[in-house]
Each structure stands twice: as C-alpha cells, then as structure tokens.
Amino acid sequence: MLSSTFAVTSCGGSSEQVAGIDARGSPTPVAVVSKGTITGFGSVIVNGVTFNTSATTFTIDGNVGTQADLAVGDVIVVRGTVNEDGTSPAADSISFDDAVEGPISAIDTVNQTLTVLGQLIQVDAETSFDDSINPASVEGLNVTNVVEVSGFFLVDGSISATRIELKPVPGELELTGHVNNVSGTTFEINGFIVDFSAAMLEDFPAGSPENGQLVEAKGDTLGGSGELLATRVEFKSDELGENGDRAELEGFITRFVATTDFDVDGVPVTINEQTTYENGSATDLAANSKVEVEGGINSAGVLVATKIEIKASGFLRIESLVEDVQADRLTVLGIVIRVNVATRLEDQSVEDREPFNLSHVVIGDYVEIRGYADASGIVATRLEREDFDGDVALRGYIDSVSDPDFTILGVTVSTVFATIFSDLGGTSLTAAEFFLQANDGRLVEASGTLNGAVITADEVQLEN
C-alpha cells in the first residue's frame, strides 16, 4: 500500500490533463522526496513506500555506493518520481549520511546512552544493531569500540539512534550537527570542538562555517585536547526539497512554536485546515514528539502537511516462537500481532535472508517483536527473526497480579524461588518488594523459559 502522499490527485489546468492522466492516457510523474528509516528491501522501503531502485544512483557518506551498502534502520533521503495516480514510485537517487562515526567514550547502561565524539546517543526500542554486536544492545558494546550511528536529532542535539553498526577497523571520523561558537578556525557541535584550519570547505554560502548552519565534518584523527582535526567540512542544507515537490518526512519535532510553525528534523513544517492526523491530533504536536509528515514543499521551502502521523513508541516486547502466520499478522505467545508497511523487518538468524519479509517467517521461527497497542490490538514497529537460545521474553503492562504470578498481555508469568527481581535502575529487589510495586498497569519486563502457555521467570524487572 502506498502512503497517502502519493494518492490520486486531481490536477487543474488544461483539458489535456485530468486526474493525473496526460493526453496519451499515461499517468503523469511528479517529483517526490522522502526522508526516513529503511524498513525493508526488495528495492528500498522507506516511510511505507517501496521505491524501485533499478536505475538509482547511491551516495554513501559522500561517496559513490550501492544498495548493498545500506541496512535496515539506516536513515536515508530518496529523491525520485511517483505517478499522479500513486503508482510506480521510483528512486532516481538515494543518499545516506551517518549522524556520527567514531570511538565510544562513555556508556550508560541504566539510561541506555552512548557518547561518541562528544555526541549523546539515545538507544531505545527502535534502535537496530548490526549482527556483529552481541547482545544486540548497549550491553554488547565497549568503550573505545568504533561505531557508526544513524538516527534523528532531538531538540537538545542528541541523537535518537535508529541503527548502530560496529566498525572493526577504525576509519574516517565523521560528525554531523549544527555549528555554534565559531571562533577563528574552530567551531563546536554540541560542545565538541572541530578544528577546520586544515580542512577543505565545501558549499558554504559565505565561504566558511557560520553559527546555526548544518554541517558534516570529517577527519582522520583527534587533536591533543580531543578535538576533531577536520580534513573536510561540508555545508548541509536543512531544506528537504524544492517548490512543488511531494514530500514525506520522518523524525522528531526539533523546534516547536505552534502547530502552524515547527520543524521536523530541522525541516520547517506548517499545517492548514486540510491537514489530517493519525494516532493522535494537533494537540500531540510538541518538542521531541516523533512524527511522520506528508505533504508538499511550498515556495518558501516549508513542508505544508496534508497528513501527520504521531509515531507510537514500540515499548512492548514479545520474544518467543511463532505459533501462526497469516498475510499481515502472526501469533506469538498466544498474542496476535499485526505487521504493516511501516514495520521494520530484519533477519538476524543464521539464514540472514535479504530481502526479508513476513512471507519468509514460518511456524517455529524465533522472533523478537517491538510494538504498541492500539484500538485494534498489537502493532509491530519492528520484527526480527533470530536464532532460538531457549529463552523467551515479554515486556508490557501488568494485567493482573496474584503473588507469585502476574499476567502481561494475557500471558501468565510465574515467579519462583530462583527468580531475580530488580527495579528500573537495575537494583536488586526481594520478591516482596517487587510485588509491592507490581500493580495493575505497571510496565514490567520478564524473561525465562516457556512451560506450556506460562513463562517461568528467570528475571523480572520494573520498567519506566
């Protein structure tokens, strides 16, 4: 299914063209730009649209690349065409630039953050990890590991990671962000100093970096004070497309003045009386809200939204064997989970299939699902097929409690003498302390073994 951005549109003008059909009876192609997270392949799927890539040029971190250089979870910009009747989306070009690449200087497992080149990296349920990182979490990384991070900026300049890839061989250091504190031949990005005295400067309107500009800085080494010794600094426009382009943009609201004046990932957005909403309303728009915006670019470079989707967090976690698979859903732990065009699909099993979609999942496969609940049930934001290690896991709100058991999403979790209990900071709790706090509606994660339809918990943790 195509996004509503690319739905049928009636066209004004001469009688030669009606409803996007030209005088020869062929659909009229229009320019389209889409920025978002790759959710799958078979061509490239981004923002729920499958773009044909048979004639696409790929740019990877400023260099010529191929589709094989991309991975699920990478944030890309697609420029191409789609017919006025919503058919045949095709990518002329796809570009990928990481948010930061360099050595990890700090890891906070409690708050699930990393620091790379002075940039705070937020890790959450929507973060994909390269299969070389084991376990696939912050706990699978070490200080001094070199990583490449793709993601979206938050209001404070930190990065919400959509993908983290381990780089076994240190390469070029890369940093993207907005310039501040320009002084001579240095500037800062979120407090991290970049020395551009020996750098090649590219595309700067005034010839050199200025405060507030979005830039990408690259270099091979750090200076004696830990600063990046840049060999190249490139000006990166915040503009998404050109006047008249159809556009689709995923990201966080990075500036919010009013519902008619805000930025998404640095791109200015406005609404009008025709704007529609999914999973919320205009009152849900605020700084650091994650959204997907569809619309058109006007002459001022502003994205005029025809539709805004409030992106729900995939805080639910279901990890077990598949019991049933249908065309658009599967059953795990007796829970029916819907999969849609926005679901990020990855095969982390030994088969490592790509492209990978729900049709490749069979009964007995071990999957990890992140998702959320809506009026119709559970919706998957991510689905990963993995190799079964004997354990299952479940995170969600407690339905009911009957010490020593409780239920989540209708699944019974049974605690035993050997169960390890902890609070949201990882501090150990006794069983009695846990059950004092384990009220209906409390978010809890449990992992253990499956005995029939019951999870016998090895570990149980209160979540925030």
Secondary structure as the mmCIF struct_conf table of DSSP 4:
data_model
#
loop_
_struct_conf.conf_type_id
_struct_conf.id
_struct_conf.beg_label_comp_id
_struct_conf.beg_label_asym_id
_struct_conf.beg_label_seq_id
_struct_conf.end_label_comp_id
_struct_conf.end_label_asym_id
_struct_conf.end_label_seq_id
HELX_RH_3T_P HELX_RH_3T_P1 SER A 4 PHE A 6
BEND BEND1 ALA A 7 ALA A 7
BEND BEND2 GLY A 13 GLY A 13
TURN_TY1_P TURN_TY1_P1 SER A 15 GLU A 16
STRN STRN1 VAL A 18 VAL A 18
TURN_TY1_P TURN_TY1_P2 ALA A 19 GLY A 20
STRN STRN2 ILE A 21 ILE A 21
TURN_TY1_P TURN_TY1_P3 ALA A 23 ARG A 24
BEND BEND3 GLY A 25 GLY A 25
STRN STRN3 PRO A 27 PRO A 27
HELX_LH_PP_P HELX_LH_PP_P1 THR A 28 THR A 28
STRN STRN4 PRO A 29 PHE A 41
TURN_TY1_P TURN_TY1_P4 GLY A 42 SER A 43
STRN STRN5 VAL A 44 VAL A 46
TURN_TY1_P TURN_TY1_P5 ASN A 47 GLY A 48
STRN STRN6 VAL A 49 PHE A 51
STRN STRN7 ASN A 52 ASN A 52
TURN_TY1_P TURN_TY1_P6 SER A 54 ALA A 55
STRN STRN8 THR A 57 ILE A 60
TURN_TY1_P TURN_TY1_P7 ASP A 61 GLY A 62
STRN STRN9 ASN A 63 GLY A 65
HELX_RH_3T_P HELX_RH_3T_P2 GLN A 67 ASP A 69
TURN_TY1_P TURN_TY1_P8 VAL A 72 GLY A 73
STRN STRN10 VAL A 75 ASN A 83
TURN_TY1_P TURN_TY1_P9 GLU A 84 ASP A 85
BEND BEND4 GLY A 86 GLY A 86
STRN STRN11 ALA A 90 PHE A 96
BEND BEND5 ALA A 99 ALA A 99
STRN STRN12 VAL A 100 ASP A 108
TURN_TY1_P TURN_TY1_P10 THR A 109 GLN A 112
STRN STRN13 THR A 113 VAL A 116
TURN_TY1_P TURN_TY1_P11 LEU A 117 GLY A 118
STRN STRN14 GLN A 119 GLN A 122
TURN_TY1_P TURN_TY1_P12 ALA A 125 GLU A 126
STRN STRN15 SER A 128 PHE A 129
TURN_TY1_P TURN_TY1_P13 ASP A 131 SER A 132
BEND BEND6 ILE A 133 SER A 137
HELX_RH_3T_P HELX_RH_3T_P3 VAL A 138 GLY A 140
TURN_TY1_P TURN_TY1_P14 VAL A 143 THR A 144
STRN STRN16 VAL A 146 PHE A 153
TURN_TY1_P TURN_TY1_P15 VAL A 155 ASP A 156
BEND BEND7 GLY A 157 GLY A 157
STRN STRN17 ILE A 159 LEU A 166
BEND BEND8 PRO A 168 VAL A 169
STRN STRN18 LEU A 173 HIS A 178
STRN STRN19 ASN A 180 SER A 183
TURN_TY1_P TURN_TY1_P16 GLY A 184 THR A 185
STRN STRN20 THR A 186 ILE A 189
TURN_TY1_P TURN_TY1_P17 ASN A 190 GLY A 191
STRN STRN21 PHE A 192 ASP A 195
TURN_TY1_P TURN_TY1_P18 SER A 197 ALA A 198
HELX_LH_PP_P HELX_LH_PP_P2 ALA A 199 ALA A 199
STRN STRN22 MET A 200 GLU A 202
BEND BEND9 ASP A 203 ASP A 203
TURN_TY1_P TURN_TY1_P19 PRO A 205 ALA A 206
BEND BEND10 GLY A 207 SER A 208
TURN_TY1_P TURN_TY1_P20 ASN A 211 GLY A 212
STRN STRN23 LEU A 214 LEU A 222
TURN_TY1_P TURN_TY1_P21 GLY A 224 SER A 225
BEND BEND11 GLY A 226 GLY A 226
STRN STRN24 LEU A 228 PHE A 235
TURN_TY1_P TURN_TY1_P22 ASN A 243 GLY A 244
STRN STRN25 ARG A 246 ALA A 258
TURN_TY1_P TURN_TY1_P23 THR A 259 THR A 260
STRN STRN26 ASP A 261 VAL A 264
TURN_TY1_P TURN_TY1_P24 ASP A 265 GLY A 266
STRN STRN27 VAL A 267 THR A 270
TURN_TY1_P TURN_TY1_P25 GLU A 273 GLN A 274
STRN STRN28 THR A 276 GLU A 278
BEND BEND12 ASN A 279 GLY A 280
HELX_RH_3T_P HELX_RH_3T_P4 ALA A 282 ASP A 284
TURN_TY1_P TURN_TY1_P26 ALA A 287 ASN A 288
STRN STRN29 LYS A 290 ILE A 297
TURN_TY1_P TURN_TY1_P27 SER A 299 ALA A 300
BEND BEND13 GLY A 301 GLY A 301
STRN STRN30 LEU A 303 ILE A 310
HELX_LH_PP_P HELX_LH_PP_P3 LYS A 311 SER A 313
STRN STRN31 LEU A 316 VAL A 325
BEND BEND14 ALA A 327 ASP A 328
STRN STRN32 ARG A 329 VAL A 332
TURN_TY1_P TURN_TY1_P28 LEU A 333 GLY A 334
STRN STRN33 ILE A 335 ARG A 338
TURN_TY1_P TURN_TY1_P29 VAL A 341 ALA A 342
STRN STRN34 ARG A 344 ASP A 347
BEND BEND15 SER A 349 SER A 349
TURN_TY1_P TURN_TY1_P30 VAL A 350 GLU A 351
BEND BEND16 GLU A 354 PRO A 355
HELX_RH_3T_P HELX_RH_3T_P5 LEU A 358 HIS A 360
TURN_TY1_P TURN_TY1_P31 ILE A 363 GLY A 364
STRN STRN35 TYR A 366 ASP A 374
TURN_TY1_P TURN_TY1_P32 ALA A 375 SER A 376
STRN STRN36 GLY A 377 GLU A 386
BEND BEND17 GLY A 390 GLY A 390
STRN STRN37 VAL A 392 SER A 402
TURN_TY1_P TURN_TY1_P33 ASP A 403 PRO A 404
STRN STRN38 ASP A 405 ILE A 408
TURN_TY1_P TURN_TY1_P34 LEU A 409 GLY A 410
STRN STRN39 VAL A 411 SER A 414
TURN_TY1_P TURN_TY1_P35 PHE A 417 ALA A 418
STRN STRN40 ILE A 420 SER A 422
TURN_TY1_P TURN_TY1_P36 LEU A 424 GLY A 425
BEND BEND18 GLY A 426 GLY A 426
STRN STRN41 SER A 428 LEU A 429
HELX_RH_AL_P HELX_RH_AL_P1 ALA A 431 GLN A 437
TURN_TY1_P TURN_TY1_P37 ASP A 440 GLY A 441
STRN STRN42 LEU A 443 ASN A 451
TURN_TY1_P TURN_TY1_P38 GLY A 452 ALA A 453
STRN STRN43 VAL A 454 LEU A 462
#
